């Protein structure tokens, strides 16, 4: 039997609040079986995002002119910005028992992508995300409602790591942050995106099919304050 489809869309830079709205629309449609599974790939503007249980006062240091946006994914406070590849799978899981394997699939897609550039990355059972030594290469945080996933992973490609100085990433005190560029990888966003999409197709056991935001009915809002 062929793998189920994974509608894969590259959206470019999308404001965080807009991408959050898109995810909710897609997740609702997926819960109703109105669409196949979807993989949104994009970048964000500079933003700190805080999960429901995040300790913003303790973990956002206020040393950068970057807004803080509440969100509904798991995890603490993290950073998104230009040069960081974000992947949001909107996937229906078979059961609640599939949650941990799903998170592992996201982590190992990053591990495979890093390996394709000659880097040895790995999940750390003590800390969320994917790490190269004591430096975090990718953050992972998800939310699952009605058996459908939202949020996902953020892989630092050419990210300005100075922007992480304004927070304690995910509340972790005993680790730093890295990017493909800081580790000596000379690449671009499109090459990384192609490799990550292929890796996610493998680890999620789905067949990526390119589509556009218009194909999915994702229209931008007219204005943001």
C-alpha positions, -999 to 999 in steps of 0.1 A, spaced: 0 0 0 13 34 -9 21 59 18 -6 86 24 -1 120 9 16 149 27 7 182 10 39 202 12 38 239 9 66 265 11 50 298 23 81 321 26 82 345 55 49 346 74 41 366 105 38 343 135 1 351 143 -8 345 106 8 311 106 -10 303 139 -43 311 122 -34 290 92 -26 260 114 -59 262 131 -78 264 98 -59 234 84 -62 214 116 -100 219 116 -102 208 80 -80 178 86 -101 168 116 -131 168 93 -113 148 67 -117 177 43 -80 177 34 -50 153 34 -22 157 59 -3 190 53 33 201 59 37 239 62 73 251 58 81 288 63 101 314 81 89 339 107 96 375 115 116 380 148 94 369 177 95 351 210 67 326 215 55 314 249 36 282 256 7 282 282 30 271 310 59 293 301 76 315 327 79 346 306 91 368 335 120 344 342 129 334 307 125 366 286 153 389 296 141 420 278 174 428 262 161 427 226 133 447 208 114 415 200 77 410 208 64 381 229 34 362 215 15 336 236 9 304 218 -7 270 225 21 246 218 39 226 244 72 239 258 84 271 273 97 303 255 115 300 222 126 323 194 117 324 157 132 347 131 147 350 96 172 323 87 153 297 107 134 270 89 101 262 105 80 231 98 44 227 109 30 192 101 -8 191 102 -12 153 105 -39 130 118 -24 105 142 -38 69 144 -42 71 182 -30 87 214 -2 60 215 13 76 184 22 109 201 56 100 213 66 82 180 54 114 162 76 136 182 105 112 177 98 113 139 102 151 140 134 149 159 149 122 137 140 141 105 162 169 119 189 144 127 188 131 91 189 166 77 219 175 98 236 142 88 232 151 51 254 181 58 280 160 77 268 169 112 261 146 141 230 158 158 208 139 183 178 143 206 187 146 243 165 127 267 171 154 294 162 183 272 137 190 244 149 196 208 178 183 187 213 190 198 249 191 185 269 186 217 256 211 242 241 235 216 205 232 204 202 231 166 164 227 165 135 233 188 105 209 189 71 217 204 37 203 194 0 204 202 -25 177 194 -63 183 194 -89 158 181 -60 136 170 -45 162 147 -11 178 152 -1 214 151 32 233 156 63 213 150 100 222 147 123 251 141 157 244 126 184 271 128 200 275 93 215 310 91 196 324 122 211 354 139 220 337 172 224 370 190 186 372 191 186 342 215 204 365 240 171 380 249 157 348 264 166 316 281 156 292 253 129 268 265 140 276 301 172 256 296 202 269 315 228 243 307 230 246 270 237 270 241 223 275 206 238 268 172 229 269 136 240 251 105 259 283 95 276 285 129 287 249 126 304 257 92 277 245 68 275 267 37 240 262 24 208 281 18 172 278 30 159 261 -1 184 233 0 178 227 37 140 228 31 142 201 4 162 178 26 140 184 56 108 178 37 122 145 23 133 134 57 99 142 72 83 122 44 104 93 55 100 95 92 63 103 90 58 76 64 40 100 41 46 110 5 53 147 1 34 164 -28 42 200 -36 12 224 -33 8 262 -29 -9 283 -2 -36 291 -27 -42 254 -33 -50 251 4 -71 283 6 -46 301 28 -52 338 22 -33 365 41 -53 388 64 -55 423 51 -37 440 80 -18 434 112 -14 461 138 
